Amino acid sequence: MSPVSSAARGEATIDRAELVRELGAARITLVDVLSPESYAATHIPGAINLPVADIPHDAARALPDRNAPIVVYCGSPT
């Protein structure tokens, strides 16, 4: 069985310029999946915090529109 590519799963990458443009136009939801402590220390402005461990029980509340474009990151804005 071959692995399914991220594109086939509906996943894609986004570059920095596109991220800035899409955030500015409010066309995406930006999700930081690091711990609340890491999020508080440094995060991309406009991101919401949804730690990986909380996704199973908090994703529906934090991301109610299942069809909305979502960008997820797990590192500091470098």
PyMOL Python script that loads the backbone (N, CA, C, O; Angstrom):
from pymol import cmd

cmd.read_pdbstr("""\
ATOM      1  N   MET A   1       0.853  -1.178   0.000  1.00  0.00           N
ATOM      2  CA  MET A   1       0.000   0.000   0.000  1.00  0.00           C
ATOM      3  C   MET A   1       0.894   1.235   0.000  1.00  0.00           C
ATOM      4  O   MET A   1       1.754   1.374   0.870  1.00  0.00           O
ATOM      5  N   SER A   2       0.703   2.124  -0.957  1.00  0.00           N
ATOM      6  CA  SER A   2       1.532   3.316  -0.998  1.00  0.00           C
ATOM      7  C   SER A   2       0.930   4.427  -0.156  1.00  0.00           C
ATOM      8  O   SER A   2      -0.288   4.528  -0.014  1.00  0.00           O
ATOM      9  N   PRO A   3       1.806   5.262   0.405  1.00  0.00           N
ATOM     10  CA  PRO A   3       1.305   6.368   1.219  1.00  0.00           C
ATOM     11  C   PRO A   3       0.542   7.375   0.357  1.00  0.00           C
ATOM     12  O   PRO A   3       0.865   7.586  -0.812  1.00  0.00           O
ATOM     13  N   VAL A   4      -0.451   7.972   0.943  1.00  0.00           N
ATOM     14  CA  VAL A   4      -1.242   8.999   0.257  1.00  0.00           C
ATOM     15  C   VAL A   4      -0.510  10.325   0.402  1.00  0.00           C
ATOM     16  O   VAL A   4      -0.103  10.697   1.502  1.00  0.00           O
ATOM     17  N   SER A   5      -0.343  11.034  -0.701  1.00  0.00           N
ATOM     18  CA  SER A   5       0.353  12.318  -0.642  1.00  0.00           C
ATOM     19  C   SER A   5      -0.483  13.329   0.128  1.00  0.00           C
ATOM     20  O   SER A   5      -1.701  13.196   0.243  1.00  0.00           O
ATOM     21  N   SER A   6       0.196  14.342   0.653  1.00  0.00           N
ATOM     22  CA  SER A   6      -0.522  15.378   1.397  1.00  0.00           C
ATOM     23  C   SER A   6      -1.511  16.107   0.498  1.00  0.00           C
ATOM     24  O   SER A   6      -2.584  16.492   0.962  1.00  0.00           O
ATOM     25  N   ALA A   7      -1.181  16.308  -0.777  1.00  0.00           N
ATOM     26  CA  ALA A   7      -2.101  16.972  -1.708  1.00  0.00           C
ATOM     27  C   ALA A   7      -3.365  16.136  -1.908  1.00  0.00           C
ATOM     28  O   ALA A   7      -4.464  16.683  -1.990  1.00  0.00           O
ATOM     29  N   ALA A   8      -3.212  14.833  -1.984  1.00  0.00           N
ATOM     30  CA  ALA A   8      -4.369  13.949  -2.169  1.00  0.00           C
ATOM     31  C   ALA A   8      -5.274  13.962  -0.947  1.00  0.00           C
ATOM     32  O   ALA A   8      -6.473  13.704  -1.054  1.00  0.00           O
ATOM     33  N   ARG A   9      -4.707  14.259   0.205  1.00  0.00           N
ATOM     34  CA  ARG A   9      -5.508  14.331   1.435  1.00  0.00           C
ATOM     35  C   ARG A   9      -6.099  15.723   1.623  1.00  0.00           C
ATOM     36  O   ARG A   9      -6.731  15.978   2.649  1.00  0.00           O
ATOM     37  N   GLY A  10      -5.917  16.618   0.683  1.00  0.00           N
ATOM     38  CA  GLY A  10      -6.440  17.969   0.810  1.00  0.00           C
ATOM     39  C   GLY A  10      -5.498  18.888   1.561  1.00  0.00           C
ATOM     40  O   GLY A  10      -5.898  19.975   1.976  1.00  0.00           O
ATOM     41  N   GLU A  11      -4.256  18.473   1.744  1.00  0.00           N
ATOM     42  CA  GLU A  11      -3.266  19.277   2.433  1.00  0.00           C
ATOM     43  C   GLU A  11      -2.384  19.976   1.405  1.00  0.00           C
ATOM     44  O   GLU A  11      -2.181  19.474   0.300  1.00  0.00           O
ATOM     45  N   ALA A  12      -1.877  21.109   1.775  1.00  0.00           N
ATOM     46  CA  ALA A  12      -0.987  21.855   0.892  1.00  0.00           C
ATOM     47  C   ALA A  12      -0.033  22.669   1.747  1.00  0.00           C
ATOM     48  O   ALA A  12      -0.217  22.791   2.958  1.00  0.00           O
ATOM     49  N   THR A  13       0.969  23.215   1.118  1.00  0.00           N
ATOM     50  CA  THR A  13       1.865  24.126   1.818  1.00  0.00           C
ATOM     51  C   THR A  13       1.545  25.545   1.372  1.00  0.00           C
ATOM     52  O   THR A  13       0.905  25.762   0.343  1.00  0.00           O
ATOM     53  N   ILE A  14       2.000  26.498   2.160  1.00  0.00           N
ATOM     54  CA  ILE A  14       1.779  27.908   1.856  1.00  0.00           C
ATOM     55  C   ILE A  14       3.078  28.646   2.166  1.00  0.00           C
ATOM     56  O   ILE A  14       3.710  28.394   3.192  1.00  0.00           O
ATOM     57  N   ASP A  15       3.471  29.548   1.288  1.00  0.00           N
ATOM     58  CA  ASP A  15       4.699  30.290   1.571  1.00  0.00           C
ATOM     59  C   ASP A  15       4.368  31.533   2.392  1.00  0.00           C
ATOM     60  O   ASP A  15       3.204  31.891   2.573  1.00  0.00           O
ATOM     61  N   ARG A  16       5.414  32.172   2.878  1.00  0.00           N
ATOM     62  CA  ARG A  16       5.252  33.306   3.787  1.00  0.00           C
ATOM     63  C   ARG A  16       4.440  34.442   3.152  1.00  0.00           C
ATOM     64  O   ARG A  16       3.551  34.993   3.802  1.00  0.00           O
ATOM     65  N   ALA A  17       4.726  34.794   1.912  1.00  0.00           N
ATOM     66  CA  ALA A  17       4.016  35.897   1.250  1.00  0.00           C
ATOM     67  C   ALA A  17       2.529  35.580   1.111  1.00  0.00           C
ATOM     68  O   ALA A  17       1.681  36.443   1.337  1.00  0.00           O
ATOM     69  N   GLU A  18       2.219  34.343   0.739  1.00  0.00           N
ATOM     70  CA  GLU A  18       0.819  33.960   0.608  1.00  0.00           C
ATOM     71  C   GLU A  18       0.130  33.949   1.968  1.00  0.00           C
ATOM     72  O   GLU A  18      -1.025  34.360   2.084  1.00  0.00           O
ATOM     73  N   LEU A  19       0.833  33.482   2.995  1.00  0.00           N
ATOM     74  CA  LEU A  19       0.276  33.479   4.348  1.00  0.00           C
ATOM     75  C   LEU A  19      -0.078  34.897   4.789  1.00  0.00           C
ATOM     76  O   LEU A  19      -1.174  35.136   5.295  1.00  0.00           O
ATOM     77  N   VAL A  20       0.839  35.825   4.599  1.00  0.00           N
ATOM     78  CA  VAL A  20       0.594  37.221   4.979  1.00  0.00           C
ATOM     79  C   VAL A  20      -0.602  37.775   4.210  1.00  0.00           C
ATOM     80  O   VAL A  20      -1.458  38.441   4.793  1.00  0.00           O
ATOM     81  N   ARG A  21      -0.667  37.507   2.920  1.00  0.00           N
ATOM     82  CA  ARG A  21      -1.769  37.995   2.084  1.00  0.00           C
ATOM     83  C   ARG A  21      -3.111  37.407   2.545  1.00  0.00           C
ATOM     84  O   ARG A  21      -4.092  38.137   2.687  1.00  0.00           O
ATOM     85  N   GLU A  22      -3.152  36.108   2.773  1.00  0.00           N
ATOM     86  CA  GLU A  22      -4.399  35.451   3.164  1.00  0.00           C
ATOM     87  C   GLU A  22      -4.849  35.859   4.571  1.00  0.00           C
ATOM     88  O   GLU A  22      -6.046  36.008   4.821  1.00  0.00           O
ATOM     89  N   LEU A  23      -3.897  36.038   5.485  1.00  0.00           N
ATOM     90  CA  LEU A  23      -4.249  36.519   6.826  1.00  0.00           C
ATOM     91  C   LEU A  23      -4.808  37.936   6.757  1.00  0.00           C
ATOM     92  O   LEU A  23      -5.809  38.251   7.400  1.00  0.00           O
ATOM     93  N   GLY A  24      -4.151  38.786   5.972  1.00  0.00           N
ATOM     94  CA  GLY A  24      -4.603  40.167   5.832  1.00  0.00           C
ATOM     95  C   GLY A  24      -5.996  40.278   5.257  1.00  0.00           C
ATOM     96  O   GLY A  24      -6.740  41.202   5.589  1.00  0.00           O
ATOM     97  N   ALA A  25      -6.353  39.346   4.400  1.00  0.00           N
ATOM     98  CA  ALA A  25      -7.677  39.342   3.784  1.00  0.00           C
ATOM     99  C   ALA A  25      -8.690  38.517   4.590  1.00  0.00           C
ATOM    100  O   ALA A  25      -9.843  38.372   4.182  1.00  0.00           O
ATOM    101  N   ALA A  26      -8.257  37.982   5.726  1.00  0.00           N
ATOM    102  CA  ALA A  26      -9.112  37.169   6.605  1.00  0.00           C
ATOM    103  C   ALA A  26      -9.735  35.983   5.870  1.00  0.00           C
ATOM    104  O   ALA A  26     -10.901  35.650   6.082  1.00  0.00           O
ATOM    105  N   ARG A  27      -8.934  35.348   5.000  1.00  0.00           N
ATOM    106  CA  ARG A  27      -9.438  34.199   4.243  1.00  0.00           C
ATOM    107  C   ARG A  27      -8.997  32.864   4.822  1.00  0.00           C
ATOM    108  O   ARG A  27      -9.383  31.810   4.317  1.00  0.00           O
ATOM    109  N   ILE A  28      -8.188  32.899   5.880  1.00  0.00           N
ATOM    110  CA  ILE A  28      -7.742  31.661   6.512  1.00  0.00           C
ATOM    111  C   ILE A  28      -7.819  31.782   8.030  1.00  0.00           C
ATOM    112  O   ILE A  28      -7.862  32.882   8.581  1.00  0.00           O
ATOM    113  N   THR A  29      -7.836  30.645   8.681  1.00  0.00           N
ATOM    114  CA  THR A  29      -7.686  30.582  10.128  1.00  0.00           C
ATOM    115  C   THR A  29      -6.309  29.994  10.378  1.00  0.00           C
ATOM    116  O   THR A  29      -5.980  28.922   9.872  1.00  0.00           O
ATOM    117  N   LEU A  30      -5.512  30.698  11.156  1.00  0.00           N
ATOM    118  CA  LEU A  30      -4.157  30.269  11.464  1.00  0.00           C
ATOM    119  C   LEU A  30      -4.163  29.622  12.842  1.00  0.00           C
ATOM    120  O   LEU A  30      -4.612  30.227  13.816  1.00  0.00           O
ATOM    121  N   VAL A  31      -3.662  28.387  12.923  1.00  0.00           N
ATOM    122  CA  VAL A  31      -3.700  27.613  14.165  1.00  0.00           C
ATOM    123  C   VAL A  31      -2.287  27.237  14.594  1.00  0.00           C
ATOM    124  O   VAL A  31      -1.544  26.599  13.849  1.00  0.00           O
ATOM    125  N   ASP A  32      -1.931  27.649  15.814  1.00  0.00           N
ATOM    126  CA  ASP A  32      -0.668  27.288  16.447  1.00  0.00           C
ATOM    127  C   ASP A  32      -0.947  26.079  17.328  1.00  0.00           C
ATOM    128  O   ASP A  32      -1.760  26.167  18.248  1.00  0.00           O
ATOM    129  N   VAL A  33      -0.288  24.947  17.067  1.00  0.00           N
ATOM    130  CA  VAL A  33      -0.578  23.724  17.813  1.00  0.00           C
ATOM    131  C   VAL A  33       0.420  23.446  18.937  1.00  0.00           C
ATOM    132  O   VAL A  33       0.451  22.339  19.474  1.00  0.00           O
ATOM    133  N   LEU A  34       1.222  24.422  19.291  1.00  0.00           N
ATOM    134  CA  LEU A  34       2.152  24.257  20.396  1.00  0.00           C
ATOM    135  C   LEU A  34       1.441  24.454  21.741  1.00  0.00           C
ATOM    136  O   LEU A  34       0.260  24.797  21.785  1.00  0.00           O
ATOM    137  N   SER A  35       2.164  24.237  22.811  1.00  0.00           N
ATOM    138  CA  SER A  35       1.596  24.384  24.154  1.00  0.00           C
ATOM    139  C   SER A  35       1.181  25.835  24.397  1.00  0.00           C
ATOM    140  O   SER A  35       1.684  26.744  23.737  1.00  0.00           O
ATOM    141  N   PRO A  36       0.264  26.053  25.342  1.00  0.00           N
ATOM    142  CA  PRO A  36      -0.118  27.433  25.672  1.00  0.00           C
ATOM    143  C   PRO A  36       1.078  28.282  26.102  1.00  0.00           C
ATOM    144  O   PRO A  36       1.114  29.480  25.823  1.00  0.00           O
ATOM    145  N   GLU A  37       2.055  27.676  26.775  1.00  0.00           N
ATOM    146  CA  GLU A  37       3.244  28.418  27.208  1.00  0.00           C
ATOM    147  C   GLU A  37       4.067  28.872  26.009  1.00  0.00           C
ATOM    148  O   GLU A  37       4.524  30.014  25.964  1.00  0.00           O
ATOM    149  N   SER A  38       4.253  27.995  25.050  1.00  0.00           N
ATOM    150  CA  SER A  38       5.000  28.357  23.845  1.00  0.00           C
ATOM    151  C   SER A  38       4.244  29.404  23.035  1.00  0.00           C
ATOM    152  O   SER A  38       4.843  30.341  22.506  1.00  0.00           O
ATOM    153  N   TYR A  39       2.925  29.239  22.939  1.00  0.00           N
ATOM    154  CA  TYR A  39       2.090  30.205  22.230  1.00  0.00           C
ATOM    155  C   TYR A  39       2.212  31.585  22.876  1.00  0.00           C
ATOM    156  O   TYR A  39       2.355  32.591  22.181  1.00  0.00           O
ATOM    157  N   ALA A  40       2.156  31.626  24.207  1.00  0.00           N
ATOM    158  CA  ALA A  40       2.257  32.906  24.926  1.00  0.00           C
ATOM    159  C   ALA A  40       3.620  33.552  24.722  1.00  0.00           C
ATOM    160  O   ALA A  40       3.726  34.775  24.642  1.00  0.00           O
ATOM    161  N   ALA A  41       4.659  32.731  24.638  1.00  0.00           N
ATOM    162  CA  ALA A  41       6.011  33.267  24.483  1.00  0.00           C
ATOM    163  C   ALA A  41       6.229  33.858  23.096  1.00  0.00           C
ATOM    164  O   ALA A  41       6.857  34.909  22.962  1.00  0.00           O
ATOM    165  N   THR A  42       5.716  33.191  22.062  1.00  0.00           N
ATOM    166  CA  THR A  42       5.876  33.679  20.703  1.00  0.00           C
ATOM    167  C   THR A  42       4.913  32.949  19.772  1.00  0.00           C
ATOM    168  O   THR A  42       4.869  31.719  19.739  1.00  0.00           O
ATOM    169  N   HIS A  43       4.161  33.714  19.034  1.00  0.00           N
ATOM    170  CA  HIS A  43       3.262  33.147  18.030  1.00  0.00           C
ATOM    171  C   HIS A  43       3.058  34.169  16.911  1.00  0.00           C
ATOM    172  O   HIS A  43       3.352  35.353  17.075  1.00  0.00           O
ATOM    173  N   ILE A  44       2.568  33.709  15.816  1.00  0.00           N
ATOM    174  CA  ILE A  44       2.278  34.612  14.699  1.00  0.00           C
ATOM    175  C   ILE A  44       1.004  35.382  15.044  1.00  0.00           C
ATOM    176  O   ILE A  44      -0.011  34.771  15.380  1.00  0.00           O
ATOM    177  N   PRO A  45       1.043  36.710  14.966  1.00  0.00           N
ATOM    178  CA  PRO A  45      -0.166  37.493  15.270  1.00  0.00           C
ATOM    179  C   PRO A  45      -1.358  37.023  14.434  1.00  0.00           C
ATOM    180  O   PRO A  45      -1.242  36.809  13.227  1.00  0.00           O
ATOM    181  N   GLY A  46      -2.479  36.871  15.084  1.00  0.00           N
ATOM    182  CA  GLY A  46      -3.691  36.423  14.420  1.00  0.00           C
ATOM    183  C   GLY A  46      -3.943  34.935  14.568  1.00  0.00           C
ATOM    184  O   GLY A  46      -5.023  34.452  14.229  1.00  0.00           O
ATOM    185  N   ALA A  47      -2.948  34.197  15.076  1.00  0.00           N
ATOM    186  CA  ALA A  47      -3.106  32.751  15.256  1.00  0.00           C
ATOM    187  C   ALA A  47      -3.939  32.455  16.503  1.00  0.00           C
ATOM    188  O   ALA A  47      -3.906  33.195  17.487  1.00  0.00           O
ATOM    189  N   ILE A  48      -4.680  31.363  16.431  1.00  0.00           N
ATOM    190  CA  ILE A  48      -5.349  30.860  17.629  1.00  0.00           C
ATOM    191  C   ILE A  48      -4.519  29.690  18.137  1.00  0.00           C
ATOM    192  O   ILE A  48      -3.802  29.045  17.372  1.00  0.00           O
ATOM    193  N   ASN A  49      -4.621  29.425  19.423  1.00  0.00           N
ATOM    194  CA  ASN A  49      -3.863  28.323  20.015  1.00  0.00           C
ATOM    195  C   ASN A  49      -4.768  27.121  20.195  1.00  0.00           C
ATOM    196  O   ASN A  49      -5.802  27.202  20.859  1.00  0.00           O
ATOM    197  N   LEU A  50      -4.375  26.014  19.604  1.00  0.00           N
ATOM    198  CA  LEU A  50      -5.073  24.745  19.756  1.00  0.00           C
ATOM    199  C   LEU A  50      -4.002  23.663  19.859  1.00  0.00           C
ATOM    200  O   LEU A  50      -3.626  23.052  18.858  1.00  0.00           O
ATOM    201  N   PRO A  51      -3.509  23.432  21.088  1.00  0.00           N
ATOM    202  CA  PRO A  51      -2.438  22.457  21.274  1.00  0.00           C
ATOM    203  C   PRO A  51      -2.803  21.082  20.699  1.00  0.00           C
ATOM    204  O   PRO A  51      -3.964  20.675  20.733  1.00  0.00           O
ATOM    205  N   VAL A  52      -1.815  20.387  20.182  1.00  0.00           N
ATOM    206  CA  VAL A  52      -2.033  19.087  19.557  1.00  0.00           C
ATOM    207  C   VAL A  52      -2.842  18.171  20.475  1.00  0.00           C
ATOM    208  O   VAL A  52      -3.773  17.509  20.018  1.00  0.00           O
ATOM    209  N   ALA A  53      -2.504  18.128  21.745  1.00  0.00           N
ATOM    210  CA  ALA A  53      -3.199  17.241  22.681  1.00  0.00           C
ATOM    211  C   ALA A  53      -4.678  17.597  22.837  1.00  0.00           C
ATOM    212  O   ALA A  53      -5.481  16.742  23.212  1.00  0.00           O
ATOM    213  N   ASP A  54      -5.043  18.846  22.554  1.00  0.00           N
ATOM    214  CA  ASP A  54      -6.432  19.295  22.719  1.00  0.00           C
ATOM    215  C   ASP A  54      -7.281  19.147  21.456  1.00  0.00           C
ATOM    216  O   ASP A  54      -8.500  19.315  21.507  1.00  0.00           O
ATOM    217  N   ILE A  55      -6.658  18.840  20.344  1.00  0.00           N
ATOM    218  CA  ILE A  55      -7.391  18.770  19.079  1.00  0.00           C
ATOM    219  C   ILE A  55      -8.594  17.829  19.142  1.00  0.00           C
ATOM    220  O   ILE A  55      -9.674  18.217  18.697  1.00  0.00           O
ATOM    221  N   PRO A  56      -8.458  16.607  19.674  1.00  0.00           N
ATOM    222  CA  PRO A  56      -9.614  15.693  19.656  1.00  0.00           C
ATOM    223  C   PRO A  56     -10.865  16.231  20.356  1.00  0.00           C
ATOM    224  O   PRO A  56     -11.983  15.962  19.916  1.00  0.00           O
ATOM    225  N   HIS A  57     -10.689  16.978  21.426  1.00  0.00           N
ATOM    226  CA  HIS A  57     -11.879  17.438  22.150  1.00  0.00           C
ATOM    227  C   HIS A  57     -12.184  18.922  21.985  1.00  0.00           C
ATOM    228  O   HIS A  57     -13.258  19.357  22.402  1.00  0.00           O
ATOM    229  N   ASP A  58     -11.295  19.718  21.401  1.00  0.00           N
ATOM    230  CA  ASP A  58     -11.543  21.157  21.263  1.00  0.00           C
ATOM    231  C   ASP A  58     -11.631  21.660  19.821  1.00  0.00           C
ATOM    232  O   ASP A  58     -12.002  22.813  19.604  1.00  0.00           O
ATOM    233  N   ALA A  59     -11.305  20.838  18.846  1.00  0.00           N
ATOM    234  CA  ALA A  59     -11.275  21.312  17.456  1.00  0.00           C
ATOM    235  C   ALA A  59     -12.642  21.803  16.981  1.00  0.00           C
ATOM    236  O   ALA A  59     -12.726  22.840  16.324  1.00  0.00           O
ATOM    237  N   ALA A  60     -13.694  21.087  17.298  1.00  0.00           N
ATOM    238  CA  ALA A  60     -15.032  21.498  16.829  1.00  0.00           C
ATOM    239  C   ALA A  60     -15.417  22.860  17.403  1.00  0.00           C
ATOM    240  O   ALA A  60     -16.055  23.660  16.719  1.00  0.00           O
ATOM    241  N   ARG A  61     -15.042  23.128  18.635  1.00  0.00           N
ATOM    242  CA  ARG A  61     -15.353  24.419  19.257  1.00  0.00           C
ATOM    243  C   ARG A  61     -14.466  25.518  18.677  1.00  0.00           C
ATOM    244  O   ARG A  61     -14.950  26.596  18.332  1.00  0.00           O
ATOM    245  N   ALA A  62     -13.183  25.244  18.572  1.00  0.00           N
ATOM    246  CA  ALA A  62     -12.233  26.262  18.119  1.00  0.00           C
ATOM    247  C   ALA A  62     -12.327  26.538  16.621  1.00  0.00           C
ATOM    248  O   ALA A  62     -12.035  27.644  16.166  1.00  0.00           O
ATOM    249  N   LEU A  63     -12.742  25.515  15.854  1.00  0.00           N
ATOM    250  CA  LEU A  63     -12.804  25.619  14.390  1.00  0.00           C
ATOM    251  C   LEU A  63     -14.172  25.139  13.916  1.00  0.00           C
ATOM    252  O   LEU A  63     -14.277  24.067  13.321  1.00  0.00           O
ATOM    253  N   PRO A  64     -15.219  25.920  14.174  1.00  0.00           N
ATOM    254  CA  PRO A  64     -16.575  25.449  13.871  1.00  0.00           C
ATOM    255  C   PRO A  64     -16.889  25.270  12.385  1.00  0.00           C
ATOM    256  O   PRO A  64     -17.735  24.444  12.041  1.00  0.00           O
ATOM    257  N   ASP A  65     -16.232  26.020  11.497  1.00  0.00           N
ATOM    258  CA  ASP A  65     -16.494  25.890  10.064  1.00  0.00           C
ATOM    259  C   ASP A  65     -15.539  24.856   9.475  1.00  0.00           C
ATOM    260  O   ASP A  65     -14.385  25.167   9.182  1.00  0.00           O
ATOM    261  N   ARG A  66     -16.016  23.637   9.304  1.00  0.00           N
ATOM    262  CA  ARG A  66     -15.171  22.536   8.834  1.00  0.00           C
ATOM    263  C   ARG A  66     -14.711  22.730   7.394  1.00  0.00           C
ATOM    264  O   ARG A  66     -13.808  22.025   6.944  1.00  0.00           O
ATOM    265  N   ASN A  67     -15.305  23.662   6.664  1.00  0.00           N
ATOM    266  CA  ASN A  67     -14.922  23.903   5.275  1.00  0.00           C
ATOM    267  C   ASN A  67     -14.000  25.106   5.112  1.00  0.00           C
ATOM    268  O   ASN A  67     -13.535  25.386   4.007  1.00  0.00           O
ATOM    269  N   ALA A  68     -13.733  25.816   6.201  1.00  0.00           N
ATOM    270  CA  ALA A  68     -12.883  27.004   6.127  1.00  0.00           C
ATOM    271  C   ALA A  68     -11.425  26.609   5.919  1.00  0.00           C
ATOM    272  O   ALA A  68     -10.972  25.600   6.460  1.00  0.00           O
ATOM    273  N   PRO A  69     -10.694  27.394   5.142  1.00  0.00           N
ATOM    274  CA  PRO A  69      -9.261  27.122   4.980  1.00  0.00           C
ATOM    275  C   PRO A  69      -8.527  27.331   6.309  1.00  0.00           C
ATOM    276  O   PRO A  69      -8.699  28.352   6.974  1.00  0.00           O
ATOM    277  N   ILE A  70      -7.718  26.360   6.677  1.00  0.00           N
ATOM    278  CA  ILE A  70      -6.984  26.402   7.939  1.00  0.00           C
ATOM    279  C   ILE A  70      -5.504  26.176   7.637  1.00  0.00           C
ATOM    280  O   ILE A  70      -5.141  25.283   6.871  1.00  0.00           O
ATOM    281  N   VAL A  71      -4.662  27.001   8.252  1.00  0.00           N
ATOM    282  CA  VAL A  71      -3.214  26.822   8.166  1.00  0.00           C
ATOM    283  C   VAL A  71      -2.743  26.500   9.575  1.00  0.00           C
ATOM    284  O   VAL A  71      -3.019  27.235  10.523  1.00  0.00           O
ATOM    285  N   VAL A  72      -2.027  25.386   9.696  1.00  0.00           N
ATOM    286  CA  VAL A  72      -1.529  24.925  10.986  1.00  0.00           C
ATOM    287  C   VAL A  72      -0.016  25.024  10.997  1.00  0.00           C
ATOM    288  O   VAL A  72       0.651  24.674  10.023  1.00  0.00           O
ATOM    289  N   TYR A  73       0.522  25.511  12.124  1.00  0.00           N
ATOM    290  CA  TYR A  73       1.982  25.515  12.260  1.00  0.00           C
ATOM    291  C   TYR A  73       2.362  25.073  13.667  1.00  0.00           C
ATOM    292  O   TYR A  73       1.565  25.143  14.603  1.00  0.00           O
ATOM    293  N   CYS A  74       3.611  24.614  13.786  1.00  0.00           N
ATOM    294  CA  CYS A  74       4.044  24.096  15.068  1.00  0.00           C
ATOM    295  C   CYS A  74       5.428  24.610  15.453  1.00  0.00           C
ATOM    296  O   CYS A  74       6.184  23.920  16.137  1.00  0.00           O
ATOM    297  N   GLY A  75       5.750  25.797  15.021  1.00  0.00           N
ATOM    298  CA  GLY A  75       7.022  26.389  15.379  1.00  0.00           C
ATOM    299  C   GLY A  75       6.896  27.887  15.472  1.00  0.00           C
ATOM    300  O   GLY A  75       5.866  28.458  15.115  1.00  0.00           O
ATOM    301  N   SER A  76       7.942  28.521  15.950  1.00  0.00           N
ATOM    302  CA  SER A  76       7.905  29.973  16.102  1.00  0.00           C
ATOM    303  C   SER A  76       7.978  30.643  14.726  1.00  0.00           C
ATOM    304  O   SER A  76       8.466  30.045  13.767  1.00  0.00           O
ATOM    305  N   PRO A  77       7.500  31.868  14.636  1.00  0.00           N
ATOM    306  CA  PRO A  77       7.518  32.590  13.341  1.00  0.00           C
ATOM    307  C   PRO A  77       8.911  33.035  12.971  1.00  0.00           C
ATOM    308  O   PRO A  77       9.311  34.155  13.289  1.00  0.00           O
ATOM    309  N   THR A  78       9.660  32.172  12.302  1.00  0.00           N
ATOM    310  CA  THR A  78      11.041  32.501  11.920  1.00  0.00           C
ATOM    311  C   THR A  78      11.136  32.724  10.435  1.00  0.00           C
ATOM    312  O   THR A  78      12.218  33.011   9.921  1.00  0.00           O
TER     313      THR A  78
END
""", "prot")
cmd.dss("prot")
cmd.show_as("cartoon", "prot")
cmd.util.cbc("prot")
cmd.orient("prot")
